[in-house]
Amino acid sequence: MAFSSKLGSLLRLNGQIPATSMLSSIHCMSTSTKKLFIGGLSYGTDDQTLKEAFSGFGDVTEAKIIIDRDTGRSRGFGFVNFADDESASNALSAMDGQELNGRNIRVSYANERPSGGPRAYGGNGGFRGGDSFGRDAGY
């Protein structure tokens, strides 16, 4: 709702808004700047360690290491959510490229996953109806 009212107010300004300005406004409104992606993590880094490393920049509402469901081991990246945008911005500036548990980490704003989850773009594993030997079933 806030998005549509903001967009409406942008459009009401006699159409004198440059397209790039309008697109930047839409992009900023559609992405959360409170959630950071943290890459290059040591496999020994856990949720609590990640939270402690970023808590000096503001209220961390969640810190989550992504775990491989087959091995139970860290996938080497995670996410940190802050209570406010300013804390996330400060953490990004200060922590990108810094060392955490022996590894230089990469910090960026997280991109939201498209709605529909991981299978939003077809995602049936490439199965085309072949038999168990991989031969085409003739569909």
N, CA, C and O atoms as CSV, one atom per row, in Angstrom:
chain,resi,resn,atom,element,x,y,z
A,1,MET,N,N,0.816,-1.191,0.000
A,1,MET,CA,C,0.000,0.000,0.000
A,1,MET,C,C,0.863,1.260,0.000
A,1,MET,O,O,0.592,2.210,-0.734
A,2,ALA,N,N,1.899,1.256,0.827
A,2,ALA,CA,C,2.779,2.424,0.876
A,2,ALA,C,C,3.473,2.619,-0.465
A,2,ALA,O,O,3.698,3.748,-0.901
A,3,PHE,N,N,3.809,1.509,-1.113
A,3,PHE,CA,C,4.456,1.570,-2.421
A,3,PHE,C,C,3.571,2.280,-3.437
A,3,PHE,O,O,4.036,3.154,-4.168
A,4,SER,N,N,2.292,1.903,-3.483
A,4,SER,CA,C,1.401,2.502,-4.485
A,4,SER,C,C,1.143,3.976,-4.194
A,4,SER,O,O,1.028,4.772,-5.126
A,5,SER,N,N,1.050,4.357,-2.916
A,5,SER,CA,C,0.836,5.777,-2.618
A,5,SER,C,C,2.080,6.597,-2.945
A,5,SER,O,O,1.965,7.727,-3.420
A,6,LYS,N,N,3.263,6.046,-2.698
A,6,LYS,CA,C,4.504,6.745,-3.033
A,6,LYS,C,C,4.635,6.888,-4.542
A,6,LYS,O,O,5.006,7.951,-5.040
A,7,LEU,N,N,4.329,5.814,-5.273
A,7,LEU,CA,C,4.385,5.857,-6.731
A,7,LEU,C,C,3.390,6.877,-7.264
A,7,LEU,O,O,3.704,7.632,-8.184
A,8,GLY,N,N,2.190,6.904,-6.690
A,8,GLY,CA,C,1.177,7.873,-7.111
A,8,GLY,C,C,1.639,9.297,-6.893
A,8,GLY,O,O,1.417,10.160,-7.742
A,9,SER,N,N,2.280,9.553,-5.760
A,9,SER,CA,C,2.751,10.918,-5.497
A,9,SER,C,C,3.879,11.295,-6.450
A,9,SER,O,O,3.998,12.461,-6.827
A,10,LEU,N,N,4.701,10.343,-6.841
A,10,LEU,CA,C,5.748,10.621,-7.822
A,10,LEU,C,C,5.147,10.969,-9.178
A,10,LEU,O,O,5.631,11.873,-9.860
A,11,LEU,N,N,4.111,10.270,-9.566
A,11,LEU,CA,C,3.495,10.494,-10.867
A,11,LEU,C,C,2.700,11.798,-10.921
A,11,LEU,O,O,2.530,12.377,-11.994
A,12,ARG,N,N,2.212,12.262,-9.764
A,12,ARG,CA,C,1.405,13.490,-9.736
A,12,ARG,C,C,2.219,14.759,-9.912
A,12,ARG,O,O,1.643,15.831,-10.094
A,13,LEU,N,N,3.507,14.672,-9.865
A,13,LEU,CA,C,4.341,15.866,-9.958
A,13,LEU,C,C,4.473,16.325,-11.412
A,13,LEU,O,O,5.582,16.550,-11.898
A,14,ASN,N,N,3.330,16.464,-12.107
A,14,ASN,CA,C,3.247,16.972,-13.479
A,14,ASN,C,C,4.104,16.210,-14.486
A,14,ASN,O,O,4.472,16.752,-15.528
A,15,GLY,N,N,4.413,14.983,-14.184
A,15,GLY,CA,C,5.169,14.168,-15.131
A,15,GLY,C,C,6.575,14.671,-15.379
A,15,GLY,O,O,7.169,14.335,-16.404
A,16,GLN,N,N,7.133,15.475,-14.466
A,16,GLN,CA,C,8.450,16.065,-14.689
A,16,GLN,C,C,9.553,15.328,-13.944
A,16,GLN,O,O,10.569,15.919,-13.578
A,17,ILE,N,N,9.346,14.031,-13.721
A,17,ILE,CA,C,10.349,13.243,-13.021
A,17,ILE,C,C,11.157,12.471,-14.052
A,17,ILE,O,O,10.571,11.766,-14.873
A,18,PRO,N,N,12.471,12.579,-14.038
A,18,PRO,CA,C,13.268,11.781,-14.962
A,18,PRO,C,C,13.035,10.293,-14.700
A,18,PRO,O,O,12.841,9.877,-13.557
A,19,ALA,N,N,13.055,9.505,-15.760
A,19,ALA,CA,C,12.791,8.071,-15.648
A,19,ALA,C,C,13.766,7.397,-14.686
A,19,ALA,O,O,13.367,6.508,-13.934
A,20,THR,N,N,15.031,7.802,-14.695
A,20,THR,CA,C,16.016,7.167,-13.823
A,20,THR,C,C,15.704,7.440,-12.358
A,20,THR,O,O,15.888,6.566,-11.510
A,21,SER,N,N,15.233,8.647,-12.056
A,21,SER,CA,C,14.870,8.978,-10.686
A,21,SER,C,C,13.693,8.132,-10.221
A,21,SER,O,O,13.683,7.644,-9.091
A,22,MET,N,N,12.706,7.959,-11.087
A,22,MET,CA,C,11.539,7.168,-10.725
A,22,MET,C,C,11.937,5.709,-10.522
A,22,MET,O,O,11.467,5.064,-9.585
A,23,LEU,N,N,12.801,5.184,-11.392
A,23,LEU,CA,C,13.231,3.798,-11.250
A,23,LEU,C,C,14.023,3.587,-9.978
A,23,LEU,O,O,13.861,2.559,-9.321
A,24,SER,N,N,14.882,4.538,-9.608
A,24,SER,CA,C,15.619,4.398,-8.358
A,24,SER,C,C,14.687,4.408,-7.164
A,24,SER,O,O,14.885,3.648,-6.216
A,25,SER,N,N,13.675,5.258,-7.200
A,25,SER,CA,C,12.714,5.317,-6.103
A,25,SER,C,C,11.966,4.006,-5.979
A,25,SER,O,O,11.759,3.505,-4.874
A,26,ILE,N,N,11.560,3.448,-7.112
A,26,ILE,CA,C,10.844,2.172,-7.085
A,26,ILE,C,C,11.751,1.077,-6.549
A,26,ILE,O,O,11.316,0.259,-5.738
A,27,HIS,N,N,13.017,1.046,-6.993
A,27,HIS,CA,C,13.948,0.021,-6.525
A,27,HIS,C,C,14.148,0.121,-5.016
A,27,HIS,O,O,14.135,-0.898,-4.326
A,28,CYS,N,N,14.330,1.321,-4.500
A,28,CYS,CA,C,14.547,1.497,-3.067
A,28,CYS,C,C,13.333,1.068,-2.261
A,28,CYS,O,O,13.468,0.528,-1.163
A,29,MET,N,N,12.142,1.309,-2.807
A,29,MET,CA,C,10.931,0.940,-2.081
A,29,MET,C,C,10.686,-0.560,-2.129
A,29,MET,O,O,10.038,-1.102,-1.234
A,30,SER,N,N,11.191,-1.244,-3.153
A,30,SER,CA,C,10.873,-2.651,-3.311
A,30,SER,C,C,11.873,-3.573,-2.634
A,30,SER,O,O,11.605,-4.769,-2.521
A,31,THR,N,N,13.012,-3.071,-2.178
A,31,THR,CA,C,13.992,-3.923,-1.527
A,31,THR,C,C,14.206,-3.458,-0.101
A,31,THR,O,O,14.205,-2.263,0.194
A,32,SER,N,N,14.388,-4.425,0.767
A,32,SER,CA,C,14.673,-4.093,2.149
A,32,SER,C,C,16.161,-3.823,2.283
A,32,SER,O,O,16.983,-4.582,1.770
A,33,THR,N,N,16.503,-2.763,2.961
A,33,THR,CA,C,17.911,-2.459,3.182
A,33,THR,C,C,18.314,-2.801,4.607
A,33,THR,O,O,19.328,-2.314,5.106
A,34,LYS,N,N,17.526,-3.633,5.254
A,34,LYS,CA,C,17.840,-4.075,6.609
A,34,LYS,C,C,18.482,-5.455,6.622
A,34,LYS,O,O,18.990,-5.890,7.655
A,35,LYS,N,N,18.466,-6.146,5.487
A,35,LYS,CA,C,18.977,-7.509,5.416
A,35,LYS,C,C,20.248,-7.546,4.583
A,35,LYS,O,O,20.274,-7.089,3.440
A,36,LEU,N,N,21.310,-8.102,5.177
A,36,LEU,CA,C,22.598,-8.196,4.509
A,36,LEU,C,C,22.930,-9.641,4.174
A,36,LEU,O,O,22.619,-10.556,4.937
A,37,PHE,N,N,23.565,-9.834,3.025
A,37,PHE,CA,C,24.121,-11.122,2.627
A,37,PHE,C,C,25.576,-11.125,3.062
A,37,PHE,O,O,26.301,-10.159,2.825
A,38,ILE,N,N,26.002,-12.208,3.696
A,38,ILE,CA,C,27.385,-12.328,4.146
A,38,ILE,C,C,27.981,-13.557,3.459
A,38,ILE,O,O,27.552,-14.680,3.725
A,39,GLY,N,N,28.949,-13.361,2.592
A,39,GLY,CA,C,29.566,-14.464,1.858
A,39,GLY,C,C,31.010,-14.669,2.266
A,39,GLY,O,O,31.618,-13.814,2.911
A,40,GLY,N,N,31.551,-15.818,1.881
A,40,GLY,CA,C,32.941,-16.135,2.175
A,40,GLY,C,C,33.189,-16.521,3.623
A,40,GLY,O,O,34.303,-16.379,4.127
A,41,LEU,N,N,32.149,-17.010,4.295
A,41,LEU,CA,C,32.285,-17.358,5.709
A,41,LEU,C,C,33.063,-18.658,5.899
A,41,LEU,O,O,32.994,-19.570,5.075
A,42,SER,N,N,33.791,-18.717,6.987
A,42,SER,CA,C,34.456,-19.950,7.398
A,42,SER,C,C,33.382,-20.979,7.723
A,42,SER,O,O,32.317,-20.639,8.239
A,43,TYR,N,N,33.675,-22.251,7.414
A,43,TYR,CA,C,32.690,-23.303,7.704
A,43,TYR,C,C,32.469,-23.482,9.199
A,43,TYR,O,O,31.492,-24.110,9.609
A,44,GLY,N,N,33.362,-22.939,10.016
A,44,GLY,CA,C,33.208,-23.030,11.459
A,44,GLY,C,C,32.368,-21.916,12.066
A,44,GLY,O,O,32.082,-21.946,13.263
A,45,THR,N,N,31.972,-20.943,11.272
A,45,THR,CA,C,31.169,-19.824,11.781
A,45,THR,C,C,29.734,-20.291,12.006
A,45,THR,O,O,29.128,-20.904,11.128
A,46,ASP,N,N,29.196,-19.996,13.193
A,46,ASP,CA,C,27.812,-20.367,13.488
A,46,ASP,C,C,26.945,-19.111,13.639
A,46,ASP,O,O,27.449,-17.990,13.572
A,47,ASP,N,N,25.636,-19.311,13.844
A,47,ASP,CA,C,24.698,-18.193,13.951
A,47,ASP,C,C,25.109,-17.197,15.034
A,47,ASP,O,O,25.070,-15.986,14.816
A,48,GLN,N,N,25.502,-17.708,16.197
A,48,GLN,CA,C,25.838,-16.836,17.322
A,48,GLN,C,C,27.087,-16.004,17.030
A,48,GLN,O,O,27.126,-14.816,17.349
A,49,THR,N,N,28.096,-16.614,16.433
A,49,THR,CA,C,29.319,-15.894,16.079
A,49,THR,C,C,29.027,-14.793,15.074
A,49,THR,O,O,29.552,-13.685,15.182
A,50,LEU,N,N,28.180,-15.106,14.088
A,50,LEU,CA,C,27.802,-14.117,13.081
A,50,LEU,C,C,27.061,-12.950,13.733
A,50,LEU,O,O,27.329,-11.789,13.423
A,51,LYS,N,N,26.134,-13.258,14.633
A,51,LYS,CA,C,25.374,-12.206,15.323
A,51,LYS,C,C,26.299,-11.314,16.141
A,51,LYS,O,O,26.172,-10.090,16.115
A,52,GLU,N,N,27.222,-11.923,16.861
A,52,GLU,CA,C,28.153,-11.151,17.689
A,52,GLU,C,C,29.044,-10.243,16.836
A,52,GLU,O,O,29.353,-9.122,17.240
A,53,ALA,N,N,29.453,-10.722,15.665
A,53,ALA,CA,C,30.331,-9.936,14.803
A,53,ALA,C,C,29.645,-8.681,14.276
A,53,ALA,O,O,30.307,-7.679,14.008
A,54,PHE,N,N,28.318,-8.729,14.125
A,54,PHE,CA,C,27.588,-7.596,13.551
A,54,PHE,C,C,26.803,-6.780,14.586
A,54,PHE,O,O,26.287,-5.713,14.254
A,55,SER,N,N,26.702,-7.250,15.809
A,55,SER,CA,C,25.870,-6.563,16.803
A,55,SER,C,C,26.421,-5.208,17.234
A,55,SER,O,O,25.679,-4.401,17.794
A,56,GLY,N,N,27.675,-4.942,16.993
A,56,GLY,CA,C,28.253,-3.645,17.332
A,56,GLY,C,C,27.734,-2.506,16.461
A,56,GLY,O,O,27.975,-1.338,16.764
A,57,PHE,N,N,27.026,-2.834,15.385
A,57,PHE,CA,C,26.525,-1.808,14.465
A,57,PHE,C,C,25.060,-1.470,14.701
A,57,PHE,O,O,24.538,-0.533,14.097
A,58,GLY,N,N,24.387,-2.224,15.576
A,58,GLY,CA,C,22.986,-1.969,15.864
A,58,GLY,C,C,22.282,-3.243,16.286
A,58,GLY,O,O,22.910,-4.283,16.484
A,59,ASP,N,N,20.971,-3.146,16.420
A,59,ASP,CA,C,20.155,-4.259,16.889
A,59,ASP,C,C,20.010,-5.315,15.792
A,59,ASP,O,O,19.307,-5.100,14.805
A,60,VAL,N,N,20.682,-6.462,15.971
A,60,VAL,CA,C,20.575,-7.577,15.027
A,60,VAL,C,C,19.353,-8.391,15.420
A,60,VAL,O,O,19.305,-8.963,16.508
A,61,THR,N,N,18.364,-8.442,14.533
A,61,THR,CA,C,17.137,-9.182,14.826
A,61,THR,C,C,17.264,-10.659,14.474
A,61,THR,O,O,16.566,-11.497,15.045
A,62,GLU,N,N,18.163,-10.986,13.526
A,62,GLU,CA,C,18.399,-12.387,13.177
A,62,GLU,C,C,19.741,-12.503,12.463
A,62,GLU,O,O,20.108,-11.646,11.659
A,63,ALA,N,N,20.461,-13.568,12.769
A,63,ALA,CA,C,21.699,-13.918,12.064
A,63,ALA,C,C,21.598,-15.400,11.761
A,63,ALA,O,O,21.430,-16.217,12.667
A,64,LYS,N,N,21.699,-15.743,10.490
A,64,LYS,CA,C,21.450,-17.122,10.074
A,64,LYS,C,C,22.500,-17.593,9.084
A,64,LYS,O,O,22.686,-16.985,8.030
A,65,ILE,N,N,23.189,-18.683,9.424
A,65,ILE,CA,C,24.115,-19.356,8.516
A,65,ILE,C,C,23.284,-20.355,7.709
A,65,ILE,O,O,22.455,-21.069,8.273
A,66,ILE,N,N,23.498,-20.408,6.410
A,66,ILE,CA,C,22.752,-21.336,5.569
A,66,ILE,C,C,23.476,-22.682,5.576
A,66,ILE,O,O,24.676,-22.766,5.317
A,67,ILE,N,N,22.719,-23.717,5.876
A,67,ILE,CA,C,23.246,-25.068,6.043
A,67,ILE,C,C,22.835,-25.938,4.858
A,67,ILE,O,O,21.697,-25.865,4.396
A,68,ASP,N,N,23.763,-26.759,4.370
A,68,ASP,CA,C,23.457,-27.724,3.318
A,68,ASP,C,C,22.580,-28.817,3.912
A,68,ASP,O,O,22.955,-29.434,4.909
A,69,ARG,N,N,21.423,-29.063,3.318
A,69,ARG,CA,C,20.482,-30.015,3.906
A,69,ARG,C,C,20.960,-31.459,3.799
A,69,ARG,O,O,20.523,-32.311,4.573
A,70,ASP,N,N,21.844,-31.745,2.860
A,70,ASP,CA,C,22.343,-33.115,2.710
A,70,ASP,C,C,23.486,-33.423,3.667
A,70,ASP,O,O,23.532,-34.507,4.250
A,71,THR,N,N,24.411,-32.478,3.834
A,71,THR,CA,C,25.598,-32.734,4.662
A,71,THR,C,C,25.478,-32.173,6.072
A,71,THR,O,O,26.198,-32.608,6.970
A,72,GLY,N,N,24.573,-31.208,6.282
A,72,GLY,CA,C,24.456,-30.562,7.586
A,72,GLY,C,C,25.581,-29.563,7.855
A,72,GLY,O,O,25.717,-29.057,8.969
A,73,ARG,N,N,26.375,-29.286,6.838
A,73,ARG,CA,C,27.518,-28.386,6.963
A,73,ARG,C,C,27.162,-27.004,6.409
A,73,ARG,O,O,26.305,-26.880,5.535
A,74,SER,N,N,27.821,-25.982,6.919
A,74,SER,CA,C,27.612,-24.617,6.428
A,74,SER,C,C,27.904,-24.552,4.935
A,74,SER,O,O,28.805,-25.225,4.435
A,75,ARG,N,N,27.128,-23.733,4.232
A,75,ARG,CA,C,27.381,-23.516,2.805
A,75,ARG,C,C,28.317,-22.333,2.572
A,75,ARG,O,O,28.611,-21.991,1.427
A,76,GLY,N,N,28.791,-21.701,3.665
A,76,GLY,CA,C,29.769,-20.628,3.542
A,76,GLY,C,C,29.168,-19.245,3.366
A,76,GLY,O,O,29.875,-18.289,3.049
A,77,PHE,N,N,27.857,-19.140,3.572
A,77,PHE,CA,C,27.231,-17.818,3.523
A,77,PHE,C,C,26.065,-17.775,4.487
A,77,PHE,O,O,25.602,-18.803,4.980
A,78,GLY,N,N,25.596,-16.550,4.747
A,78,GLY,CA,C,24.481,-16.366,5.664
A,78,GLY,C,C,23.866,-14.997,5.495
A,78,GLY,O,O,24.205,-14.253,4.574
A,79,PHE,N,N,22.955,-14.675,6.398
A,79,PHE,CA,C,22.236,-13.410,6.339
A,79,PHE,C,C,22.166,-12.809,7.729
A,79,PHE,O,O,22.074,-13.522,8.729
A,80,VAL,N,N,22.212,-11.483,7.777
A,80,VAL,CA,C,22.056,-10.742,9.032
A,80,VAL,C,C,20.963,-9.707,8.804
A,80,VAL,O,O,21.030,-8.910,7.868
A,81,ASN,N,N,19.952,-9.730,9.673
A,81,ASN,CA,C,18.855,-8.752,9.622
A,81,ASN,C,C,19.022,-7.756,10.761
A,81,ASN,O,O,19.271,-8.130,11.907
A,82,PHE,N,N,18.880,-6.488,10.421
A,82,PHE,CA,C,18.959,-5.424,11.414
A,82,PHE,C,C,17.580,-4.822,11.643
A,82,PHE,O,O,16.687,-4.950,10.805
A,83,ALA,N,N,17.418,-4.165,12.786
A,83,ALA,CA,C,16.153,-3.507,13.118
A,83,ALA,C,C,15.944,-2.253,12.275
A,83,ALA,O,O,14.804,-1.842,12.059
A,84,ASP,N,N,17.034,-1.633,11.792
A,84,ASP,CA,C,16.873,-0.408,11.005
A,84,ASP,C,C,17.889,-0.353,9.869
A,84,ASP,O,O,18.927,-1.014,9.907
A,85,ASP,N,N,17.563,0.450,8.859
A,85,ASP,CA,C,18.380,0.586,7.651
A,85,ASP,C,C,19.770,1.156,7.936
A,85,ASP,O,O,20.758,0.709,7.354
A,86,GLU,N,N,19.845,2.133,8.823
A,86,GLU,CA,C,21.117,2.798,9.103
A,86,GLU,C,C,22.134,1.830,9.692
A,86,GLU,O,O,23.310,1.872,9.331
A,87,SER,N,N,21.697,0.963,10.592
A,87,SER,CA,C,22.610,-0.023,11.179
A,87,SER,C,C,23.145,-0.964,10.111
A,87,SER,O,O,24.333,-1.287,10.097
A,88,ALA,N,N,22.262,-1.404,9.214
A,88,ALA,CA,C,22.685,-2.295,8.135
A,88,ALA,C,C,23.692,-1.595,7.221
A,88,ALA,O,O,24.691,-2.194,6.822
A,89,SER,N,N,23.433,-0.347,6.893
A,89,SER,CA,C,24.340,0.417,6.036
A,89,SER,C,C,25.718,0.569,6.679
A,89,SER,O,O,26.741,0.405,6.015
A,90,ASN,N,N,25.735,0.882,7.970
A,90,ASN,CA,C,27.001,1.032,8.691
A,90,ASN,C,C,27.768,-0.289,8.741
A,90,ASN,O,O,28.987,-0.312,8.571
A,91,ALA,N,N,27.051,-1.385,8.972
A,91,ALA,CA,C,27.686,-2.703,9.022
A,91,ALA,C,C,28.261,-3.081,7.667
A,91,ALA,O,O,29.363,-3.624,7.589
A,92,LEU,N,N,27.530,-2.800,6.607
A,92,LEU,CA,C,28.005,-3.115,5.263
A,92,LEU,C,C,29.311,-2.367,4.985
A,92,LEU,O,O,30.287,-2.960,4.526
A,93,SER,N,N,29.321,-1.077,5.261
A,93,SER,CA,C,30.514,-0.260,5.001
A,93,SER,C,C,31.718,-0.730,5.807
A,93,SER,O,O,32.836,-0.778,5.293
A,94,ALA,N,N,31.491,-1.071,7.057
A,94,ALA,CA,C,32.602,-1.419,7.940
A,94,ALA,C,C,33.083,-2.862,7.784
A,94,ALA,O,O,34.273,-3.128,7.953
A,95,MET,N,N,32.188,-3.797,7.464
A,95,MET,CA,C,32.549,-5.211,7.495
A,95,MET,C,C,32.917,-5.822,6.144
A,95,MET,O,O,33.549,-6.878,6.109
A,96,ASP,N,N,32.545,-5.196,5.048
A,96,ASP,CA,C,32.857,-5.771,3.737
A,96,ASP,C,C,34.371,-5.857,3.564
A,96,ASP,O,O,35.070,-4.848,3.655
A,97,GLY,N,N,34.869,-7.057,3.316
A,97,GLY,CA,C,36.305,-7.278,3.137
A,97,GLY,C,C,37.077,-7.549,4.414
A,97,GLY,O,O,38.272,-7.841,4.366
A,98,GLN,N,N,36.401,-7.455,5.567
A,98,GLN,CA,C,37.077,-7.679,6.843
A,98,GLN,C,C,37.205,-9.174,7.137
A,98,GLN,O,O,36.522,-10.005,6.539
A,99,GLU,N,N,38.094,-9.490,8.069
A,99,GLU,CA,C,38.321,-10.885,8.446
A,99,GLU,C,C,37.362,-11.311,9.549
A,99,GLU,O,O,37.134,-10.585,10.517
A,100,LEU,N,N,36.807,-12.505,9.378
A,100,LEU,CA,C,35.965,-13.123,10.405
A,100,LEU,C,C,36.313,-14.603,10.429
A,100,LEU,O,O,36.141,-15.303,9.432
A,101,ASN,N,N,36.802,-15.076,11.566
A,101,ASN,CA,C,37.211,-16.476,11.729
A,101,ASN,C,C,38.205,-16.926,10.659
A,101,ASN,O,O,38.101,-18.033,10.130
A,102,GLY,N,N,39.166,-16.061,10.346
A,102,GLY,CA,C,40.232,-16.427,9.431
A,102,GLY,C,C,39.923,-16.262,7.951
A,102,GLY,O,O,40.753,-16.613,7.112
A,103,ARG,N,N,38.747,-15.736,7.606
A,103,ARG,CA,C,38.370,-15.543,6.193
A,103,ARG,C,C,37.946,-14.099,5.969
A,103,ARG,O,O,37.316,-13.501,6.842
A,104,ASN,N,N,38.278,-13.530,4.818
A,104,ASN,CA,C,37.789,-12.200,4.455
A,104,ASN,C,C,36.387,-12.367,3.901
A,104,ASN,O,O,36.174,-13.085,2.924
A,105,ILE,N,N,35.438,-11.703,4.528
A,105,ILE,CA,C,34.034,-11.876,4.157
A,105,ILE,C,C,33.593,-10.812,3.163
A,105,ILE,O,O,34.180,-9.734,3.077
A,106,ARG,N,N,32.549,-11.138,2.416
A,106,ARG,CA,C,31.905,-10.194,1.487
A,106,ARG,C,C,30.541,-9.851,2.071
A,106,ARG,O,O,29.782,-10.735,2.468
A,107,VAL,N,N,30.243,-8.578,2.117
A,107,VAL,CA,C,28.967,-8.116,2.668
A,107,VAL,C,C,28.260,-7.262,1.622
A,107,VAL,O,O,28.855,-6.344,1.057
A,108,SER,N,N,26.987,-7.567,1.365
A,108,SER,CA,C,26.192,-6.776,0.430
A,108,SER,C,C,24.740,-6.831,0.878
A,108,SER,O,O,24.375,-7.629,1.741
A,109,TYR,N,N,23.918,-5.976,0.283
A,109,TYR,CA,C,22.498,-6.042,0.574
A,109,TYR,C,C,21.939,-7.325,-0.022
A,109,TYR,O,O,22.305,-7.714,-1.131
A,110,ALA,N,N,21.062,-7.971,0.707
A,110,ALA,CA,C,20.459,-9.223,0.247
A,110,ALA,C,C,19.395,-8.933,-0.798
A,110,ALA,O,O,18.647,-7.961,-0.684
A,111,ASN,N,N,19.331,-9.775,-1.808
A,111,ASN,CA,C,18.274,-9.703,-2.814
A,111,ASN,C,C,17.172,-10.652,-2.393
A,111,ASN,O,O,17.438,-11.785,-1.993
A,112,GLU,N,N,15.939,-10.191,-2.484
A,112,GLU,CA,C,14.818,-11.056,-2.130
A,112,GLU,C,C,14.638,-12.124,-3.187
A,112,GLU,O,O,14.774,-11.865,-4.383
A,113,ARG,N,N,14.327,-13.336,-2.731
A,113,ARG,CA,C,14.051,-14.444,-3.634
A,113,ARG,C,C,12.729,-14.191,-4.336
A,113,ARG,O,O,11.796,-13.690,-3.708
A,114,PRO,N,N,12.615,-14.521,-5.626
A,114,PRO,CA,C,11.335,-14.328,-6.322
A,114,PRO,C,C,10.229,-15.113,-5.631
A,114,PRO,O,O,10.475,-16.188,-5.084
A,115,SER,N,N,9.005,-14.576,-5.654
A,115,SER,CA,C,7.911,-15.275,-4.996
A,115,SER,C,C,7.721,-16.637,-5.645
A,115,SER,O,O,7.954,-16.803,-6.842
A,116,GLY,N,N,7.303,-17.597,-4.857
A,116,GLY,CA,C,7.139,-18.947,-5.357
A,116,GLY,C,C,8.304,-19.832,-4.952
A,116,GLY,O,O,8.293,-21.030,-5.237
A,117,GLY,N,N,9.309,-19.268,-4.293
A,117,GLY,CA,C,10.412,-20.060,-3.787
A,117,GLY,C,C,11.373,-20.510,-4.866
A,117,GLY,O,O,11.416,-19.935,-5.954
A,118,PRO,N,N,12.150,-21.547,-4.559
A,118,PRO,CA,C,13.207,-21.964,-5.468
A,118,PRO,C,C,12.692,-22.564,-6.770
A,118,PRO,O,O,13.468,-22.690,-7.717
A,119,ARG,N,N,11.454,-22.930,-6.858
A,119,ARG,CA,C,10.923,-23.547,-8.065
A,119,ARG,C,C,10.112,-22.571,-8.912
A,119,ARG,O,O,9.321,-22.990,-9.757
A,120,ALA,N,N,10.302,-21.296,-8.694
A,120,ALA,CA,C,9.511,-20.290,-9.397
A,120,ALA,C,C,9.769,-20.260,-10.897
A,120,ALA,O,O,8.937,-19.755,-11.652
A,121,TYR,N,N,10.899,-20.787,-11.341
A,121,TYR,CA,C,11.245,-20.732,-12.756
A,121,TYR,C,C,11.270,-22.115,-13.395
A,121,TYR,O,O,12.177,-22.405,-14.176
A,122,GLY,N,N,10.333,-22.948,-13.097
A,122,GLY,CA,C,10.270,-24.266,-13.725
A,122,GLY,C,C,10.730,-25.346,-12.789
A,122,GLY,O,O,9.942,-26.228,-12.448
A,123,GLY,N,N,11.955,-25.318,-12.362
A,123,GLY,CA,C,12.532,-26.118,-11.308
A,123,GLY,C,C,12.136,-27.567,-11.160
A,123,GLY,O,O,12.179,-28.061,-10.033
A,124,ASN,N,N,11.754,-28.296,-12.197
A,124,ASN,CA,C,11.429,-29.702,-11.993
A,124,ASN,C,C,12.634,-30.579,-12.261
A,124,ASN,O,O,12.480,-31.779,-12.490
A,125,GLY,N,N,13.812,-30.020,-12.238
A,125,GLY,CA,C,15.034,-30.789,-12.351
A,125,GLY,C,C,15.368,-31.224,-13.766
A,125,GLY,O,O,16.270,-32.040,-13.952
A,126,GLY,N,N,14.688,-30.718,-14.748
A,126,GLY,CA,C,15.000,-31.063,-16.122
A,126,GLY,C,C,14.374,-32.355,-16.597
A,126,GLY,O,O,14.672,-32.803,-17.704
A,127,PHE,N,N,13.533,-32.959,-15.815
A,127,PHE,CA,C,12.894,-34.219,-16.204
A,127,PHE,C,C,11.982,-33.992,-17.392
A,127,PHE,O,O,11.112,-33.122,-17.359
A,128,ARG,N,N,12.180,-34.775,-18.442
A,128,ARG,CA,C,11.399,-34.608,-19.660
A,128,ARG,C,C,10.551,-35.835,-19.976
A,128,ARG,O,O,10.101,-35.990,-21.111
A,129,GLY,N,N,10.330,-36.683,-19.028
A,129,GLY,CA,C,9.459,-37.823,-19.269
A,129,GLY,C,C,10.168,-39.044,-19.818
A,129,GLY,O,O,9.512,-39.933,-20.360
A,130,GLY,N,N,11.496,-39.120,-19.696
A,130,GLY,CA,C,12.220,-40.281,-20.190
A,130,GLY,C,C,12.064,-41.467,-19.260
A,130,GLY,O,O,11.537,-41.329,-18.156
A,131,ASP,N,N,12.526,-42.650,-19.707
A,131,ASP,CA,C,12.464,-43.823,-18.840
A,131,ASP,C,C,13.627,-43.794,-17.861
A,131,ASP,O,O,14.388,-42.827,-17.843
A,132,SER,N,N,13.781,-44.823,-17.052
A,132,SER,CA,C,14.806,-44.831,-16.009
A,132,SER,C,C,16.218,-44.896,-16.556
A,132,SER,O,O,17.173,-44.727,-15.798
A,133,PHE,N,N,16.381,-45.139,-17.872
A,133,PHE,CA,C,17.697,-45.169,-18.483
A,133,PHE,C,C,18.039,-43.858,-19.179
A,133,PHE,O,O,19.066,-43.770,-19.851
A,134,GLY,N,N,17.197,-42.840,-19.032
A,134,GLY,CA,C,17.457,-41.529,-19.596
A,134,GLY,C,C,17.028,-41.393,-21.046
A,134,GLY,O,O,17.322,-40.385,-21.689
A,135,ARG,N,N,16.334,-42.403,-21.568
A,135,ARG,CA,C,15.889,-42.309,-22.954
A,135,ARG,C,C,14.603,-41.535,-23.026
A,135,ARG,O,O,13.770,-41.621,-22.123
A,136,ASP,N,N,14.427,-40.769,-24.102
A,136,ASP,CA,C,13.230,-39.962,-24.301
A,136,ASP,C,C,12.014,-40.855,-24.467
A,136,ASP,O,O,12.053,-41.838,-25.208
A,137,ALA,N,N,10.953,-40.518,-23.787
A,137,ALA,CA,C,9.739,-41.327,-23.840
A,137,ALA,C,C,8.894,-40.998,-25.070
A,137,ALA,O,O,7.841,-41.602,-25.270
A,138,GLY,N,N,9.336,-40.056,-25.890
A,138,GLY,CA,C,8.636,-39.750,-27.122
A,138,GLY,C,C,7.532,-38.719,-26.993
A,138,GLY,O,O,6.646,-38.660,-27.846
A,139,TYR,N,N,7.560,-37.913,-25.961
A,139,TYR,CA,C,6.524,-36.885,-25.787
A,139,TYR,C,C,6.730,-35.767,-26.752
A,139,TYR,O,O,5.959,-34.807,-26.760
